[in-house]
């Protein structure tokens, strides 16, 4: 990026996220096929739902303000 190498930590984090997303997708497709959906329908349903889940998270971040959401996950907010 900008003629600078991307740090290994960043590459590993992105790769970890990608692998987790693909595993979640495959697990969802497998679960949907177990309940009787054909493979293309199961894949489409899970891919769409995962995308909506991510978009829902981003919508909440935008509506609740990012600092409010960060506060929910901050350990100091839950100590008292």
C-alpha positions, 0 to 999 in steps of 0.5 A: 500500500502506497509503495509500502509492504503490508505488515504480516499481522494485517495479512494474517488478520485478513486471511483469518477473517476470510477463512472464517467467513468461508467456513461459516458459509460452508457450515451454513450450506451443509446445515441448509442441505440437511433440512432439504434444500438443494445445493444451489438454493442452500448456497444462495440462501446462506450467502445472502443471509451472511451478507445481510448479517454483515450489513445489519452489523454495519447498519447498527454501527451507523445508527447507534454511533460507533463509539456507543457500540465500542463502549458495549464491548469495552471491558471497563464499561462492565466492571462497575 
